[in-house]
Amino acid sequence: MFVFHTRSDKEIQGIIETLVQKKVPLVEEFEDGGMQILRKLSFNQKLLIILYKRNGMISKEELKKLAKPGYGSEFNTNFNNLRKRLLIYVNGEDVKINQNGIKEVGENILKEK
């Protein structure tokens, strides 16, 4: 089946991403916009799960607010680690999980019991 459209491939991909909601059984979302991870994870894993669930660009500040680091440098240390491991895409103050990060979530976080 072929679909004709006049938008760019990038625009179409963005539309698809906004329509697709990732089902992540270990995340509970609340009416106030907050999230709770329902299993003990490392802070790196927690950041990846939040980005995976959000499925789009979010600000570093929003990510930090959702992740609720336990101590001052926990967020920056782990954020930089994800960047060095090439699991996230960073554009200024905005961040998104990339294909490597999605693979990491699927293979090493969601499959864990």
N, C-alpha and C positions, 0 to 999 in steps of 0.2 A: 504494500500500500504506500502510495506517495502522498505527501502533504505539501501543498504549495504555500509559501509564505513570503512576505516581503521584508522580514526582519533579519538582522545578522545572526549568524550561528551563535555568537556570544550572547545576544539578547534572548534567543530561544533557550539556550542552556540556563540562563538566569531564571527564566519563567518556569522551566521544568524543576529547577532546584527549589523554587519557592512553593511549588505544588506538592513536592515529595516531602513527606514528614517521616523522618527516620524513627523507627520503633526501637527504642533502647530500653529493655526491661529493667535495667538497673538504675534508671533515672526516673524520679517522680517530679513533675512540674506542678507549681502552685499558681493560683489566680493572681498573686502579686508579682509574678514573673520570676520568682525564685525557683531553684532546683535543689533536689537532694539526691545524692548518690546513695544507693541502698546497699552498697557493699564496700568493704574496706579496700581502698586502692591507694597506690602511691600517688603523690601529688602530681607527678608527670602524667600518670594515667587519668587522673581526675580532670586535668586540663584538656587532654585529648577527648575524653568522653563528652565534656561540655561542648567543645568545638564540633564534634561529630553530631551531637544532638541538634545544635543550632543550625548546622548545614548552611552556613553562609558567613559573610564577613561580620565580625563584631569588633568593637574597640577593645584594646588591651584593658582599659579600665572596667568595662563591663565584664570581661572574662575574670579579672581579679575579684570583682565584687561577687560573682557567682561561685568562684572557687573557694573563697574565704580562707586565705592562707593563715596558718597558725602562728607565724612569726614574720618579722619584717622582711627579710631577704628571701623567704621561701618562694614567693611568686617569681621574682626576677631570676633567681638561680634556675628554677625549673623551666621557665619560659625560654631562657637562653639555651638550656640543654635541648629542648625540643627543636629550637631553630638550628642548632649545630647538627642535630641528628637528621635534619631535613624532613621533619614531620609536619611542619606548619609553614604557611606562606605569610609573610609580614609585609605590609605596605604602609609605611609610616606608623600611625597609631592603630591601624586596623590589622586584624589577623583572621586567618581561615585555615582549617585543616586541609592538607593537600592529599594527593593520592597515596603517598607513603604513609601518612598518618592514618588514613582510612584503612589501609591494609593492616597496620599495626593494631588498630582497634579490633578489626574483624578477626585477626589471627591470634592475638595475645591477650585481649581484654574480655571481649564478649564470650569467648569460648571457655574462659576459666569458670570453675564452679566455686 
